[in-house]
Amino acid sequence: DKEVYISVDEWGLNSSTDVTPGKDLNWTERVYPVNQENVYPFGNLIDALIYGMFLISFMNHSSRVKHACRSLLRYTTMTADPNGIALRHTPYYVMQEMAEFGRGVALKNALQSPLTETEHHGKVPAVFSSASYDEAAGTVTIFAVNLSLREDIAFEPEFRGFGELKLEEHLRLFDE
């Protein structure tokens, strides 16, 4: 038997500014003109969620994905305006939180989630998630994306073998 590892090079996303999130959803776009030829979006919630799903997927497959180099030629996480002011795009915050809280070892995910219908992939779990355990800090961190555009989904994690855990902090990224 041989072990095969994967390196994902130049991963990223183009802005989802051409994506319609669905009927009757209040949606906002923020566009920043860099020069006359190029307009770079600051990003929106969809961009951040897709970015987060990439990172969650990498964590869930970390036993095989050993390197994942983000493309700097694709949609970036930061932009500088002509005056040199740094502007953060929505995916920046997802990367920041994953880097800060996604430490230690990836935990096996046995999440049971309701299904949601998608146009391209049929029925998929409505919650996409990963978890990590940082033994040195004594923390378990969960990253989760609700794929339902309109429904809140109850999320009650169950951990086996960790004893009693308590919620320390709950961060969320959302658009009203």
C-alpha positions, 0 to 999 in steps of 0.5 A: 500500500502506498500513501498518496498526498495532495498539494492544491496549488493556486486555489482561489475564487473569482468574485461572485458578483455575477451570482444571484443568491436567490429570490427575495433576498436582500443583497449588497455589493461593495465595489471599489474602482482601482483604475479605469480598466479594473474594478475589484469588489470588496466581496460579499457574504457569498465570497466569504462563505465559499472561501470558508468552505474551501478551508473547511474542506482542506481541514476535513481532508488534512490527512491527505491535503498537505499543502494548499497554496492560495492564488495571489492572482485570483480574487485577493483578501486585501486591496490597497487604494491609491492612497495606500490604505489597506482594504480587507475583503470579506474572505480576509476575515474567514482566513484570519479566523481559520488561522487563529482558531484552526490549530492542533489536529483535525477531528473526524466529523460525523455531523448529521445535518438536514439536506438542502436542494441545490441546482447543480449538486442535488441534495447536500447536507445543509451544514458544512463543517469541520472541527479541530482540537488544540491539546496545548490550549485545551480547546475544540473549535468548530467551523460551520457554514449554513448552506440554506439561504433562508432557514436557520439550522439548529447546531448542537455538537456532540463531542465524545472523549473530551469530558465536559466542554463549555462554550467560550466564544461564538463568532459568526459572519452574516449579512442582514 
